[in-house]
């Protein structure tokens, strides 16, 4: 049994290949596309990874900035991650926010999904 409150997340995207390119560039990892049942998806980690993860799937994203926010790890700090968000077609929508456990900023992906990028 998991001790995490969140066990899986799904992010709807209009163009799966465009979203894969965006998240791969920003997170500096090759995300794999899987075209099996029940629908095609792009997984953030291997399905055997014991940590909390999720996937992208073809769907209708909410209106820009109105859906839930998923926070992802900033692999090499906030500044470098923010630069990649912009370069890959997303938008940084906040300055860094400091909290006791680290810092993060809010962004949107090319579909308008709200994403936080967190650094410890």
N, C-alpha and C positions, 0 to 999 in steps of 0.2 A: 504494500500500500504506500502511496506517495505521501510525503509530509508537506508537499507544496499545495497551495490553494489553486494555483494555475497548473494544469497538466498538459495543455495543448492549445495552440491558437491557430486561427485560419484568417488569412488576409485576402479579400476578394479583389481581383484585378481584371481590367478590361482586356489586356494583352499580356498573356502569360510569358512570352519570350521577352517582351520589353521589360516587364517587372523582374524577370530573372536577371537580365543584364544590369538593371539598376541595383538590386540588392547584392548581386555578386560584386559589383564595383565598389559599393559603399562598404560592405562588410569584409572585402578583400578575401573572399573565399568562393570557390566554384560551387554554385548550387546546382544540384542535379534535377533534371526534369524527368518525371515518371509519368508515362502515358497509360497506365493500367486502370483498372476499376477502382473506385466507382467513377472517377473522373481524372483528367490529367492534373498534375500538381507539380510544384517545385518545392522540395523539402529544404528547410534550413539546416538540418543535420541528418545524419543517418538515423533510420528508425530505431536502431539498437542503442542510440545515445541515451544514457540514463537521466540526462537533464531535461528541463522543460524546453520544448521547442514547438515548431509549427510548420505551416506550409502556405504557399500562395496557391490560389485556385482560380479558374475562370469564373467570374461572377460580377455582380453589379456593385461597385464600390459606393459607399454612402456619399452624399454631397460633401465636397471638400471641407475637411476639418470638423465634420459632425459625428463621425463614428467613434468607436473606442480607440484608445491609444495603446499601442504595444510598445514596450521599451526594449530595445536591443542593445547589446554591448557595442561600445565604440572601440574597435579593435586596437587603435593606436592613439587614443586621445580624442578630445572633442574637436580641436581645431582641424586636424587632418581629416576626421570623419565629416565635419561640416563642409569642407572643401570638396570632398568626393560627392556628397549629397547634391551640391550645386552643379558640379561638373556632369553628373549622371542624369540631370533633368528634374531633380526634386527641389524643394524650397526649404530653407531654414527659417523657422517662424518665431524663434525666441533667442534671446541671449542665453548663455549658460546659466543654469540655476544651481546654486550650491545647497546641498542638504547634508546632514551629518554623515551619511554613508558614501558620499561622492558628489558628482555633479552630472548634469544632463542638459540637453537642449531638445526642443520640439522641432519637428520637421514634417513635411508632407512628401509622400512619394509621388511619382508622375500621375497616379490616379487620384490624388488628394487624400489618401489614407493618412491618418495622424500617426506619426511614429516618434518615439523618444529615443535618443541615443545616450547611453549612460556610461560613465567612466568612474572607476573607483579611485 
